[in-house]
């Protein structure tokens, strides 16, 4: 593979990784605008009524146990994806520059 094609491929892959990371974060923010979710505190006044399962958003929006489970999975996915994506982008950047 020629050097210019290799550099362009590395840049394209790095851009695709960055777009995937931003899209993943965007979906997380749209799905959970009231993050972080937590157990509702008894006796605390919330804007909305308590969810029977006892989870609330940042402003007291009621959330169920299923929402909390999905929130935890998204959070774990982001905690893994961002560092891994950044490391891959650094490797691609260095590998693309080395081919000069």
Buried (B, 14 or more C-beta within 10 A) or exposed (E): EEEEEBBEBBEEBBEEBBEEBEEBBEEBEEEBEBBEBBEBEEEEEBEEEBBEBBBBBEEBBBBEEEBBEBBEEBBEEBEEBEEEBEEBBEEBEEBBEEBE
